[in-house]
Structure formats: C-alpha cells, structure tokens
C-alpha cells in the first residue's frame, strides 16, 4: 500500500467521511482508501474481535447477472442462469437455494485462479445471481462473465454503490437495531431489507472470521447509514490495515498474494470450493490438473506458519531445517490476537504435516517456524441450525 494521490486514484462515495474521521488514505486496488484511523491498526483489530468494526469495501465489484427471458418456472430460470456462469468456475451454482451464497473461484484453462468470488442465488428474482468479485480484477472478471452470458443474460454492475462490512461479535446486535430482520440470516445467505426509504442488500458474510454482514447501499443514502452505524458506541471505523491482519488470523487468502493465475484451488488449500457435483462431472476449467492434484499429484500446498521473532513478510523464503529454500511466504504479519508472528506460504506436500519444523528468512536471518492448522484464530460465523 502506498500513500494516496488523489489525482491518479478513484475515490469511494464516503471518501469525505473517511478524511473527516482522520483516516490515513492510501492507494489500494486503484482506489484511495483508509488504511487506519487515529487509534491505529492494533486497536482497530482488537476492537473488531471484541465489538463491531465498520469497513468501507466499496472498491469491491458487486454485480447482478439476470436471465434475459424468463420461462415462468423459477427453478428452470435459476438452472439456466447457473449454466451460464458454471463453465467459468468450480462451484455448484445450480444447487443453490434462494438467498444462498457460495464462495468459488474463477479459473483459467490451466486451473489457475483468475479471482475468488461470491456467487449467490437471488431470494426473490428467479434467474438472477448476485456476484461480488475483487477490486483489482473486476474489469477482467466482468468482461469474462458478460462474454459467457452473451445475449442470454445481462450483467448489471452495481459497483457505483457503497458496500459496507460490519464485522464482530456485536455486529448482529448493532445492525438488528436498524434492520430487525437481519437476525434471521444465516452465514452465507443474503436478502433485500428495507431501511427507511432505502432497499439494502445485506449478506451475512465477511472477511474477518467473525460474525458479520456486508451491506450494499445507494451512494445517496450511504452517509446517513454510515453515521447511523457509527452512532452506536459498539461500532468504530476500521481501515485496510486491520482488515488485512484480521483476515490473516482467519487464514483467508488474499487474491494477488496467496492466489494468482498459477495457483490452483488444491494448492491454495481451497479444495472445498471445488463442489462435489463439479468434481464428478469434471466440467470446470483445468479439471484434469485440479483432480490430479486432489488425488495427491501436486508439488506445493499452502500452509499456516507460527514464526518466532519478527514477522516474515510476503516474498520471504521458507527454509527446511537444513537451511535449503523450499517455498515462499505469500502473506505474513503480526497477529494481535495471538501476540505472535504468523504467515501463509507454499511448501512441498511433504512439509505440510502439522507440527513440521521449518525456518523463514527474515532480512537474511533464519527464524524458527512451525506448520500449524488454519485458521490461526477460530472462525465465529453464525450458522443456523436446520
């Protein structure tokens, strides 16, 4: 992240609010965004774990893919729109229930990840999918999806709206005071909700490992919603710095770092994202490679590391106990919840067993590291009982 230059960067609709709140603006994904507020990254991180943090993630890429012509049969319409996007990804979209969200990956022909994204079935509009892609890749993602849809469906971008993330154990109490119906949402579901004269699209999801919500709002009403949420003493604004340390503790990959066009879902330890029906049909991009890797034919895999001493940053070499380089750190930093340095990185499969002793090279000095399970901090998502 670099200090923001307003002449060359896009701004989000709440830019003035971030500056007024003391946000230190930096360049991220082509946008000027707050990396932290005056209390600092450590305090913001801990506040989110204990209370509720409010993030502006309007740089992300929400969109709606809608079937051009309805058949009059809700399930048939959903199957038809799912069939347009499934050839690009490894997730089972056809089986989604109304309002259900699925995490999946957009893949190239070699099985490498072009992006990771959320795809959801509309709860009220048959033949419509709600999609959220990453900021840095959204132009290419949208072009790819629109090309696959052709004239059979329309991709409507809604990334000119405001997307807020309210995360933390107090998030449900805070948001339900404004929008009571959100308590009925389970993890990875979404629905439209009325708030005053505004229709909000709210999902129970996020990028911190905590229970929480992502809220799509019009730019006209977003300042009022931002202020309403922050008027609750349990809520503080949180910047990109704490967003990154929170997602790292949660063991969640960041596209462009832990995932790129060379990385398969299996290498990235995201095998769950390759849905069973798609595996059995082998009908997704790069299926031959990915299924072979799932059977054990892979040369590297993502692991979590606890590191003694200073944090190892992206690009640091991972060493075996003899000092030979065997891999590389893709994300690393200090974990405020643990009081330790942690990292994600790729190593050969025979070095992925939990408890394996390794080393990382930090500024030319070898520091002890150990392979540990991820997430580093347990997820606290809210899953409704069936």
N, C-alpha and C positions, 0 to 999 in steps of 0.2 A: 504494500500500500504506500502511496506517495501523497504528499500534501496536495490538496485540490487546487486546480487552476480553473476558475470559473469560465475563462474564455474558451477552453477546449473540452469541457465536460458537460454532460447532460445533468440537469438538476431534477430532483423529485418534487412533487407538488408541495410537500411540507418542508422544503428547504429553509424557509424563513423561520419556521418553528424550531428547527434544529439549531440554527445560529442563535436565536433568542435564548435557547436553553443552555447555551455555552458549548454546543457540540463542536469538536475539532474535526473539521471537514477534510477528507482525504479522497484520493482517486481510487475507485473500485469498480471494475466492470464497465468502465466508460462513464460512470456517474460520480458526482460529488456527494459523499455520504459521511455521516458522523462515525468516526472510529471510537470516540469516547466522549463522555460529558465530564464536568468538573470533578465528580467524585472519583473517577478513574476506573480502569478496567477491572482491577481486583474487586473493588466494592460493588461494581455493577454485576460481575459474575456471581458473587455470593448473594446479592440481593435477589437475583433471578432464581437461584436454587432455594432460597428461603421464602420469598414473597412472590412478586409478579413483575417481570420485566417487559417493557413495551419497545418493540423493534420496528423500524420502518424498513420494509423489504420491497419497496415499490420499484426497485430496479429489476426484479424478477419478471418472468414472462408468462402471465396468465392469458388464456385464450379459451374460446369455445368453438368446438367443431360440431356443426349441425348438419344433419342429413338434408339434402335439397328437397326431397319429396317424400312425404310420409305415406306408408302403406295402410295406415289406420290400425295396425297391430303393433302395440308398444314393444313387445319382445322382438318381433321381426325387425322393427326400426333400430332397436339397440344392436341387434346382431349385425345389421347392415353397416352401421357406423363403426362398430368394433372391427369389422372386417377390413375397413379402410386403413386403420392405424396399426393393427396387429402385424402386418408384414414388415414394419419398421422396428418393432420392439420385441422383447422376450416375455412380456407379461400376458396373462389371460384376461382380456378386457371383456370378452363375450359373457363370462360368467358373473360379472359384477352385478350386485343388487343395486336398486335405486339408491343413490346417495353414497355408495361405497367408493372409496379411493384406493388405488393401487400404485405402489412405488414400482417403477420399472426402468429399463434402460433403452435408449435409442442406440442401435448398433449399426456398424458398417458391415460390409460383406465379409470382412475377416473376423467378425465377432468382437471388435474393439468398441469401446463405449464412446459415442459421439456426444452423449449427455446422459444424466439421470434426471428423471422427471416424475411427476404425479399425473395420473390419468384417472378421472372419476366419472361415474355414470350419473347423469342428471336425475334428481329425485322426482321431478315433475314434468320434464320435457323429453318424451321418448325420441331417440335418435340424436341426442346431444351428449357430448362429452366435455367436461371441464378439465383443462390441461394447464399445468404450471411447469415451465422449463426454467433453466438457469439463465441469468442475465447475459453472461459473456457469450453464450452460444445461441441466444434466442433467434437471431436473424436467420441463421442456417437451419435451426430446428423448424421454425415456422415455414420456411421455404420447402423443406423436405416433406412436412406433413401436408401442406397445401398441394404439393405436386402429387402426392399419393391419393389425395381426395379427388383431384381433378374437378370435373363438373358435377360430381355426385354429392358433394358436401361443401359447405362454406366454412372457412376458418376465420373467425372474427377475433382479432386481437383486442384485449382489454387492458393492455399494459400501460395505457394512459391514465388508469385509475390508481388509487392508493391501496397498497397491500400492507397491512399491519400484522405483526405477530405478537400476541400476548402470551407469555410463557412463564410457568412456575406454579407452585402448589396453590397459590391464591388466585390463579387466573380464572378458574371457573366461578368463584365467588364474586370476583370483580365484574366479569362480563355478564353474569346472570342477573346482576342488579340493573343492568341496562337492557339486556335482551334475555328475559327469563327462559325462553325455550332452549337455549344452548345447552342446558344441563342434560337434555335428552340425547345429545350427540354422543356417540362412542368414538374411540380412537379410529382415525382414518375413515371418517364419514363427514359429509357436509350437507348443507341445506341453505336456502334463502331465508332470511329473517327480516322482519320489519322493525326499524328503529326510527321513531318519529316519522318523517316523511321519506325516509331513505330505505331502499331494499339493500341489505347487506348480504354478501355471500360469505358464509362462515364455515370453516372446516376445523375439526378437532385434530390438529396435527402441528408439527413444528420441527425445529432443528436443534433442540437443546437437550433432548432426552427427558424433558419434563412434560407434564400435562400442560395443554395449552391450546391456543386457537390461532388461525390465520384468517384475517378479515379483509375482504375486498370491498372498497367503498369509493364512491364518486369523489373526484378532487374537490368538488364544491362543498361537500359536507365533511370531508376528512379533517379539516382543522377543528371543527366542533367535536367530532368523535375523539380525536387526539386529546383535546382538552378535557372531555368528559372522563376518559380513562385515567388521565393523569390527576384528576381531581380526587381520586381515591388514594388515600395515604399508603395503600399497599402496593402502588404502582410507581415505578421510576423509569425514565427513558434509558435505553441501553444501546450502545454502539456496536460497531462491527468487531471491535477487539474482543469483547466478552462473548459475542456471538460465536467467534472462532474458538475460544477456549472452552465454551460450553459444548459445542458440537464435537470437539476433540475428546473431551472427557466422555461423551456419549458414544465414542467410537464411530462417528458418522463420517463418511468420505466427503471430500470437497472436490468438485469437478475441476480439472485443470491441475490438480495436485495429486490426489490419491486415485484419480480416474483420468484417463485420456484415451485417445483413439487407438492406442496399442493395448489397452488393458481390457481383459475380458471380465465378465461378472464372476467367474470362478476364481480367477487370480485375485480379484478385489474382495474376496470373501463375501460376495453378494449372491451366492448360489440360490438363496430363497427367492430372488427376483425372477428367476427362470421358472415360470409356472409349470406345474406337472403336465397339464394338457399340451402345452407347447413343447415340452421335452419329448413327450411320447410321439407327437406329430413331427418333431424335428423341422418345424416350418418357420423358423426365425432366422435372421441374418447370422451367418457364422456358426450355424448349428453344429456342423461337423467338428470344428475346433472346440467349441464350448462343451459338447457332450463328451468328447475325448478327454478334456481336462477334468470334467466331473468324474470320469472313471479313473482319474489319477495320473493322466498324462500331461502334467503341467510342470513348468520349470521354475515358477515363483508363485508366492502367495502373500497376501497382506497379513501382517501380524501387528499386535499391540506390544509395546515395549515400556517397561518401567526403567528409568535411567538414573543412575547415581550421579549426582553432581549437576553441572549446568545443563540446561535444555539443549537438545540436539535439534537444529532447525532443518527445514527442507533442503535436501541435497547432501546432507551429512552421510558419510559412508557407514554402513553396518559391517562389522568385522566378526569373524569367528574367534574362538579363544586363542588361536594361533596367530591372530593378527591379520589374516587374509581378508580382503574385501569380498563380501558375499551379497551385498544388497545396498539399498539406499533408503534413507528416511524421506517420506513424502509429506508428512505433517508432524510438527513437533512443537512443544512448548511446556510451560509450567502449568500444572493442574492445581488451581486454588483449592478445590475440594479435597485433594489428597495431600497437598503440601509437597508434591514430588514432580519431577520432570517425567513427561510421557511422550510417546511418539507412535506414529503409524509408519510402516515401511514394508518393503517387499524383500523376501529372502527365499532361498530354495526350500522346497517342501520338507526336506529332512531337518530343517532348522526351525520348524513351526510348532513343535511339540511344546505345550505349556510347561514352563519351568526351565526351558533351554537357556543356558547362559551364553550371552553374546557380549559384544562391545560396540560402542559407537565412537566415531572420531569427531571430536569437538575442538575446533581450532588446533588441529594437529595432535591432540592428546586423546588417548584411548580411555573411555569411561565405561564402567561396568553397566550392562543392561541385561534384562531378563524378559523372555517372552511370557506375556500374561493374557488372560482372557479379556475380550472386549464385549460390552462397554467397560471402560475403566470405572465409571460411576453408574450404578444400576439405573435403567430407564424407569420412569414413573408414569407411563402412559395410562390413561383411563380406558379400560376395556369393559364394555357392558357384558354382564352375564346373560347367557341365552336361555 
